[in-house]
Amino acid sequence: MADASCLDVKSYLSSGLLDLLAGNRHVDTTIHVNGRTFKCHRVVLCAMSRYFDAMFSSGMLECQAGEVFLHNAQPAAFDLILHFMYGKPIELTADNVGEILEMSSVYQIPALQSKCEKYLAKDLSTSNCLTRWKLSCIYSCSWLGERAWEMVLYNFKELATTEEFLMLCKDDLIRVISDDRLQVENEEEVCKVALHWVEHDVARKEVLHDVFQHLKLPMMSPQYLESLPRSKAYIQENSKVCTLLSKFAHRQRPGLHSSSSMEERGESDNAFRDRSEDVLVMVDGRRQEVVCYSLQRRKLFTLAKFPYFADGKAACVHLGDIFVSGGVSSGLEKRLVRFNTKRNRWDECCTMQEGRSYHNLVSVQDHLYSLSGFLCNDPVSSIECYTSKDNAWIKVGDLAAPVGGLSAAALGDTIYMFGGKRKRHEQETAVFQSFNTRTSTACVLNALPLRTCWSQAIVVDDVIHIFCPNGHVLGFDKSGPPGIVTVSPKLDVSYFSVVHHRGTFLVIQVGDAKYHDEVRVFHPDTGEVQIMHERLPRSLCDSKWMKVVINRQHLKYECSHPTHR
């Protein structure tokens, strides 16, 4: 974490470098950009740009002479980029971000490329997500690409009618319809979109078979498959497609065929897989119920029953699955169980070394950390680490300030912890501490701006958002101490879960006296809070809602309406 003194050093360094640049002092390189010259320092260029680092390390004659000519850049844009490399904030606009993104990609300036990606992601919408996804592919912007692609998949039905979608090349269309996360009601809908794409350009009838090979034909009704050649003359004229349709029209739904036999027949395993959905999963604290809410279809489903009874369990999403540990029943539990989202089942894992309740599970890369919690009235200080590969727990350290009821989240290799109580029934604290998982070192950092306990911490885009029960929302990004972002009376709830979904936070009140859990939507950019019309099943105070991706084949058993419970 960067403390105040570190920030001062960065500020002085940046100010000093900009002074050297402005005064042309100690410069050793001249860069020529379309008739304009820039005198600068190669050490700064090399520190910020892999392109210039490689150039000045190559031994080229022009580099030895200190003269570099850039032919594919504009002077005004390069001036902004050069000053950014010296530490001056850059002002991105709709007019210049495209050019600056291109140059940051060409000259391999990761810090600037990341800034451009985040700027372009701020106003992602159905009207621009396809354009920005294609832009991300050109300039290898994985962060922007993932977010734009998610929006493409989530808004498939709306995008499919746009001119931009109809202009997709064959490979891009196939990538869309093949993605298991594509949000659709049924596979017939996907086929209709694909046919509309084919009909948009008569030349595309030549690739009809290629497209049909990537549709999930086994998931469509036999009646629909049989009707296609009769309804479309160009399908009737394509013998390969007709053979494909006939084969699947007379077959049962998948599940009876091994992957090896499919490979022998040249059939794609993708064709037999159901789509996946973004869902909210609630693991009930005491009733051993697992409820799933489809964010796309807005329906409730029941998943495999939770395997043990206990209060005060901890839960988190790790490697795409849900892990739950500890709690208290007749005594402190040491159990760890894993919900396999691909198979809809709970598996037992290795037990923790020390039982604990009302604690935290934090996912850090390939490892899972159990920390904090209470042993009766006293906090648990030990930190344990679990590795799925070895199915083993080891103790890796202790909290610098033992407290229970804290919230925790990781940035890189470091777990940051916020607030908590020194005793179960004492006043909450403002302690802010960290644990470095690489060095196994713990330390207390500067205090939080308020006392808090039972808060919820969640990471989005390298920023930890800390939601407090009194409605305060804090933000922390390693550039300085946590600060208050907003205060909203609509978020003033005692027990809740927080889930990030498509740029907003869903704050789900649990343990309410009503017949349902209420959902508040918090918009981080504006601080606005809205109450969702949806009502989720009533849960208990120690229940946890989490967002995962689950295969649609497991969403078979619908729950009754929450108000009927």
QUIFENQUI-V576079 format. One record per helix or strand of 3 or more residues. SS is the DSSP state (H for helix, E for strand). FROM is the first residue (numbers start at 0). LEN is the number of residues. If there is no record, write none. Layout:
BEGIN
ss: [SS;SS]
from: [FROM;FROM]
len: [LEN;LEN]
END
This chain:
BEGIN
ss: [H;E;E;H;H;H;E;H;H;H;H;H;H;H;H;H;H;H;H;H;H;H;H;E;E;E;E;E;E;E;E;E;E;E;E;E;E;E;E;E;E;E;E;E;E;E;E;H;H]
from: [3;28;35;41;49;60;66;74;96;109;128;141;155;162;169;186;201;216;221;232;238;258;268;275;289;299;313;320;335;344;359;366;381;391;406;413;431;440;455;462;469;482;495;503;515;528;543;551;561]
len: [19;5;5;7;8;4;4;11;10;12;10;13;4;4;9;13;11;3;10;4;11;6;4;8;5;3;5;5;5;4;5;5;6;7;5;5;5;4;5;5;7;10;6;6;7;9;8;3;3]
END
